[in-house]
Amino acid sequence: MHLAEYLFRRCHQIGIRGVFGVPGDFNLIALDYIEECGLNWVGNVNELNAGYAADGYARIKGISAIATTFGVGELSALNAIAGASAELVPVIHIVGFPSTAIQDKKLPIHHTLADADFELFMKMSERLSSATILLREPSEATKAIDDTIVECYRSSKPVYIGFPIDLVKAEVDPAPLEHSLWLRTPPANATSEEEAAVNVIRDRLFKAQNPVILVDSLAGRYQGLHVSRTFVEKSSLPCCAFPMAKGVINESLPNFRGIYAGGVSNPGVLELVKSSDLILHIGPRPTDLNTGGFTSDTPDIDTIVFHRDSVFIQGHTISNISLENVLGKLSEAISASTAVSPVSSSPSGHHTSPPSSVDVEPPNTSLKEPMPVCGRKLDTSSPVTHDWLWERISSWLEEDDIIVMDMGTSALGGLWCRHPRGAQSIFQLLWSSIGYALGATVGAAIAAREQETESETPRKRRTILFTGDGSLQMTAQEISTLVRQELSPILFVICNEGYTIERYIDGWDKSYNDIQPWDYKLLPAVFNPKPDTLRTYSAHTKGELESLLNDDQFGPAENFNEDMPAPLRLVEIHMDKHDAPHTLPEMISGLQGKK
């Protein structure tokens, strides 16, 4: 078997069906093997967008692949790869290299600095990747590929595979393909440390009067997602999520209370946390935006911190444990306790109901009347505002939606609206590269389509993008890929004349925070879609947007099928350039150390 076929068949085996990227002279021959290995070549407009798309795809499917060419291609993708590294997203980066002969002769060829250093760009990726390999010996290549793919999945970070063009057709033994890769970390044997940790935590939990669970972003990484969700559901204890953990926990659970970010938490959540006497903090990642500007610390409250391989209790760290094992055993212990009652009680039977202001009912997703927000009568002629928009969107979202939010007012507004069961959020709160979300939407929509076609019980999942006009202008040409791949997400573009977050930081009316206004609803037509596959809309008032959200021919997934496929939909939402979610000034104050 040729080495390129081996690589792409391995990608197919682990669930990858679409490969993102841009063709280049050093990867072209390898790309010839993609379709014959059962994969779809997505073909992005540029490598940066391809990297964003691979990121979005991996967040839905678990792992992804991007193929670029040496030098110019891989460096264009590097910002997206850095984002995947920061956000712990597993992406296999396949880079087509010049031939081994050219490397050995140190020839000054194109796509280099003419310095004979063919590993320079790989070294740039090295700090961002959990593994980097440059294939050289065919006899060793298949094992190197397998080990690198396993490392990608287990580390939940990007990896780099340099693939010289003359090795594409190198003959290798295909026998390893007869055995699937074991991507998950093998179940760890129970340790005495785990038993000790579980006993201590269980006793402390049963004695607590007002315990609270805080779920953080790492609870959804390193194979901890399922066990974290199970623990929250079985415990029935009040649970809050940090911003970067949005979507880790089912927000329709009766014990889910909202987003906790210190001084910029959901209403009532800060009071709930501060009134607790025991905090179970799962998967901490204390970054600035995730903690409301480092305002989330609770030093006076007894806190048990769960890491991937250790637990911190009362000033002591218990190592040599598995988060999966510990949370699993705690779930079993709680389930076995007959004293547990839903939501209102801790395992000891003590009352743990939070203040009434925290009792937020899940949104009424079937609401169709033009009085959508907290029973207030809608002023149909008033302009759309962020605070109204995100509250209204909460009731419009459907189960299993994929919600992609670009960094800016979209993410900082959408974070605070409650999502229905099964909804999945995609955003970059740590790396915060604006323009990311449109590319990620491409990847997420492709992943959702694959899930629908491959599942024995298919479910239609809408992919929905919320992005600002400034963010969209960074990567707008990726709409071309949506058209080419016949994808049908819903794109909401918030048109507010530029960079709102930057205005709040500095330069309120400075020209550097302004952008050239586009007529976005005309933009998709540039990419020549097929007839009846594209619809565009524009909303300047709450009434106009309300009518659109209530239109059965616009949003509901159930209303589209094979006879009437869903079109690509782009919606301009016009707002005042100074309007922002009410949490934004508080967040900025926290980041600047003013809180």
N, C-alpha and C positions, 0 to 999 in steps of 0.2 A: 504494500500500500504506500502511496506517496505521503510524505510527511504532512502536507497541507490538508489532505483528506483526513488524516488521523486527528489533527487539531480540530477541524470543524465537526467531525463526528463526535468527538468528546464534548464539544459545545452543545450539540444536539442531545446527547445523552443526559446532560445535567439540566435540561429543560429550556435552553435557549433556542428560540426559533427565528429571531430577527437579529441581524448584525448591522450595526450602525457604522457610518464612516463616509469617507470620500476616497475615490480611486486616485492612485498616483503611480508613477512608473515603477516604484520599488515594491508595490503590493498587488499590482494588477494580476500577475499570474496566480497568486494565491487566491484572489477573489474568484477565479474561474471555478473553484471547488465548492463554493458556498451553496449554490442551488442544488448540485448533485448530492449534497449531504443533507438535503431536506430543510435548508435554511432560506430565509428571505433576506435578500440584500435590500436594506431600507434606502440607502443612498441619501445622505443629507446635503444641505446646501453648502455647509462649511464644517470644518472639523470641530470648532467650538460648539456649534449647535449639536453636532453628532455626540459629543461628550455629554452635553446636557441631556440629550435624548436617552443615552445609555444609562445615565443616572436615574432618570424617571422610570425607565423600563425595569431596572434592577430593584427599585423600591416596590414594584408590584410583583415581579416574578422571582425575586430573590438573588439574581445574578445576571450580568449582561456582558456583551462583547462589543468592542469598537475596533475598527481596522483603519489605520492611517498609514501614510508613507513617511519615510525617514526625514527628520529635520523639520522642514516647513510644515508638514502635516501634523506631526506629533506635538510640535510646539504650539500650534494653533489650538490643539485640544487640551493643552496642559492646564489652563485655568479651570476647565470643567473637571479634569482629573483631580486637581487640588481640592475642588469642592467635594468630590466624592470621598476623598481621603479625610477631609475635615468632618464630614457628615456621616462617615462610616458606611459607605455604600460600596458593595463589591462589584467592580468593573474589571473585566479582562481587556487590557489594552494591547492589541496586536500591531506591531510596527514593522512594516516592510523595510528591510535593510539592503544596502548594496551587497554585492556578492562577497563571499569570503576571500576570493582572489583579489578583489579591489581593496578590501580592507588590509590584506596582508602586504600588498604592494604600496599601501599608503598613498594612493593616487588622489590628487586634488580635484574631485569631481563636484558636480552641481549638488545643491542642497547641503553643502558643508561650508565650513569657514576656510577651506583650503589649507587646513592645518594638520591634516592626516589624523585627526582625533575622531574616530568613528564612535567612540563611546561617550562623548561629551553630553549629548542630549539624553542618553540613557541615564547618565549620572544625575541630570536635572530631575528626572522622574524618580530616581532612587529614594530620595527623601520623602516622596509622596506615596510610595508604594510599599506594600508589605513584602513583596518579592520582585526582583528584576532578573531576567535571564536573557542572554544572547545565545541563541542556538548555534552550535558549531559542529558537533559530532553527531551524525544521524543515529549512531548506536546508543547514544545517551539521551537523544532528544525526546523520545516518548515519555520516559520517566520524568524528565525535567518539566515537560508540559503538564503531566498529571499532578506532580507535586505542587506546581505553581497554581493550578486551578483549585486544588484543595485548600491551599493557603489563602487564596482570594476569598473563598467562602467562609472559612473559619475565622479569619481576621476581620472580615467584613470591611475590607479596604481594597483599593485597586491593586492590580499586579501588572507587570510589564513583560511582554514576550517579544524580543527582537528576533525577526525571522528573515535571514538573508535570502535573497531572491534565488540563489543557486541551490538552496536546500528545499525549495518548494516541492520538487519532484524527487527528492531523495527517497529511496526505498527503505521502508522500516517494517518491522514485524507488527502486524495488526492484532496479535493475540491479546494484548492487554485490554482491548476493547470488549472482550468477552465478559469482563467483570466491570460492573459499574463502580465509579469512584464513591468512596464513603465520605461524603461531604460533611455530615454532622460529626461533631466530636463524639467519639465512642462514650457510651454512658459510663460515668465514673463510679467506681465501687464506693459504697458508703464508708466514710471514715469516722474515726472516733471524734474528730473535730466537728464534723457535721452533726453527729448525735448530740454533742455538748451544746452546739449553737442552737439547734432546734429546741432542746429542753429549756435553755435559758430564755429564748424568745417566747416560747409558748407560755411559760410561767409569767413572764412580764406582761404578755398580752392579756392573759386571763385576769390579772390583777388590776389592769388599767381601767380607769373610769371613762375616759374619752379618747380612745386611740384613733389615729387617723393614718391613712396610707397616702404617701406622696409618691407618685409614679414619675420617674424621670426618663430621659431619652434613652439611656443605655438599657432600660428594661425591654426595649424593643429591638435590641441588637444581640449578637452572639447567641442566638438560639434561645433567648430569654423571653420572647414575645408570648408564646403560648402559656408558659407556666406563670408569667406575671398576670395575664388575663384571668387564668383559672383561680389564682390566689385572690384576686380582687373580687371575683364573682362569688366564690365560696365563702369568703370571710364576711361578706355583707357589711363590712365596715365602711364608714365614710371615706371616700377616695377623691383625691384631687390630682391633676396632672400638671407638670411643668409645661411651659409652652412647647419645647422641643419634643415632648412626649405626646403631643396632640395626635389622636388617632390610635395610640397604643391601647387605650382602654375604651371599651364600648360606652359612648357618652349617653346612651339611652338607659343604662343601668340605673335603678332607683338610688343606688348608693354613690353614683358619680355626682360630685358637687360643683365641678368647674375647674378653671385654670388657676393655678397658683404661681404667682411671680412676685412674691413679696408685696411691695407697696402698690403694684399695678395689677393685683389679682381681680378675678371676678367678684362682684358684690357679695359680701358675706363670707367669702372663702378665707380671707386673711383672719377674720375673727374666729372662724372655725379652727384654723390651724393654731392660732395663738391660745385658744382655750383648751387645747388638747393636753393630755399629760403623757402621751406616748406617740411618737411619730415613727412610722416604718417607711424609710426612704429607700426606694428601689431604683438602682441604676443611676446614681448622681452624675451630672455633667454641669458643673457650676460656671457656665459662661455668662457674659454680661447680659445679653438680651434674654437668655433663659431664666435669669434670676431677677429680672426687673432692675438691672443696674446694681447687682450684688446687694439686693435688699431682702433676700429670702432667708437669711440665716435665722435660726431659732436656738440660740445657745442656751437658753434657760429651760428648754423643754427636753426631756429624756428622748433621745433619738437612736434608733437602730438603723444602721446604714448597710444596705446589701450591695456588694460589688460582685463582679463576675466570679471571683474565686476567693472571696473573703467577706467577713461580716464584722462590722465595727460596733461594739457594745460597751457602753460605760468606760470609755477611754481605752479599751483593749481591742486588738484586732485578732480575730480567729481566722487563720489561713487554712489552706489545704481543703477547701470546701468547693462545692459546685452550687451555683445559684439555682440551677434547675432542680437539684436534689433537695436543697434546703426549703425552697418555696413549695416544692411538691409535697414534702413531708408536713409542712405547716398547713397546707390545704387539707391534707388527710386528717390532721389532728383537729382542725376546726370543724370539718364535716362530721367527724365522729362525736363532737360535743353537742349534746342535746340542749345545751343552754343557749346556743346561738339562735337569735331571732333576726329576721331581715331588717337591715338598715338601722333600726332604732336602738339596737342593743349591741354591746360588745359581747365577746364570748363569756364574760363573767356575769352577764345579765344586767350590767349597769347601763343606765340611760346614756345614750350618746347622740341624741338628736341635736343637730346644729341649730343655730338661731333660725327663726322662720324666714329671714331674708335669704338664707342659703337654699331653701327648698324650691329649686327651680324645676318646673315641670318640663318634660321633653316637649319639643315643638309640635304643634298640630300640623302635620305635613299635608293633610287633606284640605286645609283651609283655602277657600276660593273666593270668599267675599272680600270687597275692597276695604276691609278694616283689619289688616293683618297684624298690627303691632300692638300687643297688650290691650286690645279692645279700644284703642283710640281711633276716632273717626279720621279718615285719611283726607288730607287737604291735597286734592289731585293736582292743583296748580303750583304747589310749592316745589322748590328745587330738590333734587336728590341730595341727601347728606350721607356721610359715612355711617353715623350712628343709626340712622333709619335703615340704610341698605343692609347692614350686616344682621340686624335683628330680623329684617324681612327675609333675607336669604335663608336663615335658620329654618323657617317654615316652608320654604320652597324645595330644599334639598330632599333627595330620596335615599332610601336605604341602598347601601353598596356603592354610592357615588364615589368617584375619585376626584378630589378637589385639589387643584394645583394653584398655589398662590405665590406670586412673585414678591420678592422682598420690597417692602415699601408699605404704603397704606393698605395694599391688598392683604399682605400677611398679617400686619399689625392690627387690621380690622377683623379679618376672617378668623384669627385665633380665638376671638372671644365669642363667636357665635357657635351654638351647640350643634353638633353634627348627628345625624340619625345613625341607627345601628348599621354596622358594616361599612360605614363611610371611611375613606382613607385619605389622609391629608399628605400633600407633598409640598414642601417649602424648604428654603435654606435659611435657617435662623442664625447659624454660626458663620458659614462662608459668606452668605449675603451678597451674592453676585447678581446684580439686577440684569434682567434679560434671560435668566436661567429658566424661568417657568414655561415659556413657550416651547423651548426645546424639550423640556421634561414632559410637557403635554403630549408631544409626538410619541415619546417612548412609552408613556403611561397608556395612551390610547391603543398603541400596537399591542402592548401586553394584555390589556383588557380584551381586545379582539381575539387574541390567541387563547385566553382563558375560556372565552365563550365557545370557541370552536372545538376545543380539546376536552372540555368537561363533560362528564356523563350527565350532569344536571346543570346545563348552561344557565347562566344568569346574565341579563343585559346590564352592563355597568356604564353609566354616563361618565365621561371625562369632562370636567368643567374647569376652565381657566379663569382666574381673576388676576389681571395685570394692569399696571399703570401705563399711561401713554409713553412716558420716558423709558420704561423698561421694554415695552414692545418695540420701540424704535431701535433698540440694541440688536434684536434678533428677528425682525419682522419677516425676513425672507424665508424663515422656516415654515411659514404658512404654505409655501410651495410644496414642502414635503407632505403636509396634511392633505393637500389636494392630490398630489401624485399617488399617495398610498390610499386614497379614498377613505380617509378617516373623517369622523363626524363629531368632534367635540364641540362644546359650547364655549365660545371665547367672549368673556366680558372685559371690555377695555375701559378703564376709568380715565376719562379725558379731563384732566385738571391742569393742563398747561405746564407740566414740567415736574420737577423733583421736589415733592412735598416734604419728605423727611429732611432733606437738606435745607429747605427754607426754615424749618423749625430749629435746626442746629445753628445756621448762620446764613445771612444773605436773604432776608425775607423778601425783598423786592429786587434783588440783584439779577442782572441778565444771565449770569452763569447758571442760574437755576431754571431758566426758561428753555423751552424747546420750540422748534418749528411745528405749528399745528398741522396735522395731516387729516385728510378725510378718510378715516380708517375703514368706513363701510364700503369704500370703493376699492380698497387694497386687494382683497382676495381675487377680484376679477382679473387683476394683472397676471395671476398665475393660471389663467385659462382653465377653470374647472369645467367638468362635463355639465350638460344642461340639468337643471333641477337638483344639483348637489350642493348648492350654496344659498344661504339666505343671510341678509344683513339687516340690522335694525339700529335705530338711534333713539335714545330716551333722554329728554332734558328735564322732565318733571317726574315726581313720584307717581302721578296718575299714569303717565305713559309707560313707565317701567312696570307698574302694577298690572296694567292690561296685558303686557307681554308675558309676565310670569304666570298669569292666569289663562293664557292661550294654550289650549290642548294641542295645537299644531306646532307649538314651540318647544316645550320642555319635556313632558312625560315620556320616559323611556318606553313604557308599555304601548304607546300609540304608534310606534314605528316597528316595522317588521320587514320580511323579505319583499312583500308587495309594495311597501312604502318605506324605503330605507330612510334613516335619519340623515338630514343634510348637515353639512358644516354650517354652524351658526356663529356670526360675529355681532356683538352688541356694543355699541358705543353708549357709555353712561357718562353724561356730562355733569360735572360738579364745579363748584367754585374752587379756584386754585388754592385758597387758604383753608378749605375745609379738611378736616382729618378726624380719624377716630379719637374719641375723648381720652383714650389711654396714651396717645402719642406724646403729648407734652410731659406727662408723668414719666414715661419711659425715657425720654430725652434727658429729663432732669436727673433721673437715676444714673444714666450713663455718664453724665457730666459731674457726678458726685455732689449734686445739689440737694438730694433727698436725705 
